[in-house]
Amino acid sequence: CADSALLAQWDEQLWSFSPVEFVPHVSADDPLAAETPIILSSSGIERPDRSILVSLLGQGSEPAAHFSRYQRLIELVSTDAADRSAARDRWRFYRDRGYPIHTHEAGAPRPA
C-alpha cells in the first residue's frame, strides 16, 4: 500500500479485529519479516519467498510492482468511483497480458 496512513490502519486492524485471535504480521523492515506470514509495506518491495501479493493501490495507481513474480495478486478496491476506475484500468492491463482474472464483490453471495 503506497498510502502510509491506510497501511497503519491495516496494521491496527490486524492487531485488533478480534479479542481472541491474532493475525501475525510485521513491517517489511522488521527483523522477523522472513519468519512472518504477512508483511506490510508502503513500497514496492519484492518478496520472492511469498506466493500472494495483496495490493491496496488506490486511485490513479499503476499495477503493483513485481506483481508477476507472485503466484496470486489480490487487489482490494473500494467503492469510490475514482478508485474503481483505476482498478478497471489495471484489470485491462492484466487481462491484455493473459493473466487469469476473477472478481469478487465483498458481501456478495459465493457461488455454490
C-alpha positions, -999 to 999 in steps of 0.1 A, spaced: 0 0 0 15 33 -11 -6 52 14 12 50 48 -19 61 67 -40 33 52 -12 9 59 -12 19 95 -50 13 96 -45 -22 83 -17 -28 109 -41 -17 136 -70 -38 123 -48 -69 121 -39 -64 158 -74 -57 169 -100 -73 147 -109 -100 173 -101 -100 210 -92 -138 209 -74 -141 175 -42 -128 161 -30 -124 125 8 -124 126 23 -96 107 52 -72 107 65 -43 86 89 -52 57 119 -38 75 113 -58 107 140 -84 116 112 -110 118 99 -104 83 115 -136 69 96 -156 95 63 -138 95 34 -148 71 22 -113 65 44 -84 56 31 -48 54 50 -24 31 44 10 17 70 5 -11 71 -20 -39 94 -45 -23 99 -78 -39 95 -109 -18 100 -140 -40 96 -162 -9 59 -152 -8 32 -166 -31 5 -140 -27 6 -102 -30 -23 -82 -16 -23 -48 -31 -41 -17 -17 -32 7 -45 -59 33 -47 -67 59 -72 -45 65 -102 -21 37 -93 -2 16 -118 -2 -21 -114 17 -33 -83 54 -35 -86 67 -71 -92 32 -85 -93 42 -110 -120 66 -127 -96 38 -139 -73 15 -168 -78 -15 -147 -70 -23 -110 -68 -53 -98 -48 -63 -62 -52 -87 -47 -27 -108 -19 -43 -131 5 -25 -165 17 -37 -151 51 -46 -157 58 -82 -121 70 -90 -107 40 -72 -129 16 -92 -120 34 -124 -82 30 -117 -89 -7 -108 -106 -12 -141 -75 2 -159 -53 -23 -140 -78 -51 -148 -74 -44 -185 -36 -43 -181 -36 -78 -165 -62 -92 -190 -43 -79 -220 -13 -97 -208 -31 -130 -204 -34 -132 -167 -64 -151 -154 -88 -127 -136 -115 -134 -111 -136 -107 -94 -153 -110 -61 -177 -84 -47 -175 -81 -9 -207 -91 7 -220 -109 -24 -231 -145 -20 -205 -170 -31 -213 -194 -59 -223 -229 -48 
